[in-house]
């Protein structure tokens, strides 16, 4: 019985199995990243659209209904809104629109966009963009915990076990 060679083979075998499992986990994690990026970019694209910006400006100037029909004065700026948020009673009403694939805008108290309902029935919420750390983690998850942890654990157990079985000289 060769304990050193058996431990080495077992460590490599578990390391390879760990790489395969880690690769599967990495693949599954990577599948969510493009959809998260798409949700983020679609929401941001709609929030920064002219329709939403005009509706927000209209609301900040004090109009609470029919904002999409109101012709804003030429000098309407957000520097001096007609009403402050504290002066408005309750929470802002949702804006019913039928422009630019937006059917309804739900506002937060500060008239930032809380969610957007589209014409196709989807509700979009603010979604953070995937960070660069996500890509780094996905690229390393299959090698670091996949190979080195199982390999290192088996090597450590083999080393400790070899200390008990080794003959005294």
C-alpha positions as CSV (number, residue, x, y, z in Angstrom):
1,X,0.0,0.0,0.0
2,X,1.5,3.3,-1.1
3,X,-0.2,6.1,1.0
4,X,1.6,8.9,-0.8
5,X,0.7,7.9,-4.3
6,X,-2.9,7.1,-3.3
7,X,-3.4,10.5,-1.6
8,X,-1.9,12.2,-4.7
9,X,-4.3,10.4,-7.0
10,X,-7.3,11.0,-4.8
11,X,-6.4,14.7,-4.5
12,X,-6.2,15.1,-8.3
13,X,-9.4,13.2,-8.8
14,X,-11.3,15.3,-6.4
15,X,-9.7,18.4,-7.8
16,X,-10.9,17.5,-11.3
17,X,-14.4,16.8,-10.0
18,X,-14.3,20.1,-8.2
19,X,-13.3,21.9,-11.4
20,X,-16.3,20.3,-13.2
21,X,-18.7,21.3,-10.5
22,X,-17.2,24.7,-10.3
23,X,-17.5,25.1,-14.0
24,X,-21.1,24.2,-13.9
25,X,-21.7,26.7,-11.0
26,X,-19.8,29.4,-13.0
27,X,-21.9,28.7,-16.1
28,X,-25.1,29.0,-14.1
29,X,-24.0,32.3,-12.5
30,X,-23.0,33.7,-15.9
31,X,-26.4,33.0,-17.4
32,X,-28.0,35.6,-15.0
33,X,-25.5,38.4,-15.9
34,X,-26.7,39.2,-19.4
35,X,-30.4,39.4,-18.4
36,X,-29.5,41.6,-15.4
37,X,-27.5,43.9,-17.7
38,X,-30.5,44.0,-20.2
39,X,-33.0,44.8,-17.4
40,X,-30.7,47.6,-16.2
41,X,-30.1,49.1,-19.6
42,X,-33.8,48.9,-20.6
43,X,-35.0,50.6,-17.4
44,X,-32.3,53.3,-17.7
45,X,-33.2,53.9,-21.3
46,X,-36.8,54.4,-20.5
47,X,-36.1,56.6,-17.4
48,X,-33.9,58.9,-19.4
49,X,-36.3,59.1,-22.3
50,X,-37.9,62.5,-23.2
51,X,-41.4,61.2,-22.3
52,X,-40.4,60.4,-18.7
53,X,-38.3,63.5,-18.3
54,X,-41.2,65.7,-19.5
55,X,-43.6,63.9,-17.2
56,X,-41.3,64.4,-14.2
57,X,-40.7,68.1,-15.0
58,X,-44.5,68.6,-15.3
59,X,-45.1,66.9,-12.0
60,X,-42.4,69.0,-10.3
61,X,-44.0,72.1,-11.7
62,X,-47.2,71.2,-9.8
63,X,-49.4,69.5,-12.4
64,X,-50.8,66.3,-11.0
65,X,-53.0,65.0,-13.8
66,X,-52.9,65.2,-17.6
67,X,-49.2,66.0,-17.6
68,X,-48.6,64.4,-20.9
69,X,-51.2,66.9,-22.4
70,X,-49.8,70.0,-20.8
71,X,-47.6,72.3,-22.9
72,X,-44.8,73.4,-20.6
73,X,-43.9,77.0,-20.6
74,X,-40.7,77.8,-22.6
75,X,-38.8,78.7,-19.5
76,X,-39.9,75.7,-17.4
77,X,-36.9,74.5,-15.4
78,X,-36.5,72.2,-12.5
79,X,-34.6,74.9,-10.6
80,X,-37.7,76.5,-9.1
81,X,-40.6,73.9,-9.0
82,X,-44.0,75.2,-8.1
83,X,-44.5,72.8,-5.2
84,X,-41.9,71.1,-3.1
85,X,-42.3,67.4,-2.2
86,X,-43.2,68.3,1.4
87,X,-46.1,70.4,0.2
88,X,-47.7,67.6,-1.7
89,X,-50.2,65.5,0.2
90,X,-49.6,61.7,0.2
91,X,-47.6,59.9,-2.3
92,X,-47.4,60.9,-5.9
93,X,-50.0,59.5,-8.2
94,X,-48.9,57.2,-11.0
95,X,-48.8,58.7,-14.5
96,X,-50.9,57.1,-17.1
97,X,-49.2,57.4,-20.4
98,X,-49.5,55.8,-23.9
99,X,-46.2,57.1,-25.4
100,X,-43.0,55.4,-26.3
101,X,-44.0,51.9,-25.1
102,X,-44.7,53.2,-21.6
103,X,-48.2,52.7,-20.2
104,X,-47.7,53.8,-16.5
105,X,-45.0,55.4,-14.4
106,X,-45.0,54.9,-10.7
107,X,-43.2,57.7,-8.8
108,X,-41.4,57.7,-5.5
109,X,-41.8,60.7,-3.1
110,X,-39.0,62.6,-4.7
111,X,-40.4,62.0,-8.2
112,X,-37.7,59.5,-9.1
113,X,-39.0,56.6,-11.0
114,X,-40.0,53.7,-8.8
115,X,-41.2,51.4,-11.6
116,X,-42.4,51.6,-15.2
117,X,-45.2,49.5,-16.7
118,X,-44.7,48.9,-20.5
119,X,-47.3,48.4,-23.2
120,X,-46.5,44.7,-23.3
121,X,-47.4,44.2,-19.7
122,X,-44.0,44.1,-18.1
123,X,-43.1,46.0,-15.0
124,X,-39.5,47.3,-14.9
125,X,-37.8,48.2,-11.6
126,X,-34.4,49.8,-11.0
127,X,-31.9,47.1,-11.4
128,X,-28.2,47.6,-10.6
129,X,-25.8,46.9,-13.4
130,X,-23.6,43.8,-12.9
131,X,-20.2,44.8,-11.5
132,X,-16.8,43.9,-12.8
133,X,-16.4,41.8,-9.6
134,X,-19.2,39.5,-10.8
135,X,-17.2,38.7,-13.9
136,X,-14.0,38.1,-11.9
137,X,-15.8,35.9,-9.5
138,X,-17.5,33.8,-12.2
139,X,-14.1,33.4,-14.0
140,X,-12.4,32.2,-10.8
141,X,-15.1,30.1,-9.1
142,X,-14.3,27.0,-11.1
143,X,-10.5,27.0,-10.4
144,X,-10.0,28.3,-6.9
145,X,-12.7,26.5,-4.9
146,X,-13.2,23.9,-7.6
147,X,-9.7,22.6,-7.7
148,X,-7.5,24.0,-4.9
149,X,-9.9,23.4,-2.0
150,X,-10.6,19.7,-2.6
151,X,-7.0,19.1,-3.6
152,X,-5.6,20.9,-0.6
153,X,-8.0,19.2,1.8
154,X,-7.1,15.7,0.6
155,X,-3.4,16.5,0.6
156,X,-3.7,17.8,4.2
157,X,-5.6,14.8,5.4
158,X,-3.1,12.5,3.6
159,X,-0.2,14.3,5.3
160,X,-1.8,14.0,8.7
161,X,-2.6,10.4,8.1
162,X,0.9,9.6,6.9
163,X,2.2,10.9,10.2
164,X,0.2,8.2,12.1
165,X,1.1,5.4,9.8
166,X,4.8,6.2,9.3
167,X,7.2,3.8,10.9
168,X,9.7,5.2,13.4
169,X,13.3,5.3,12.3
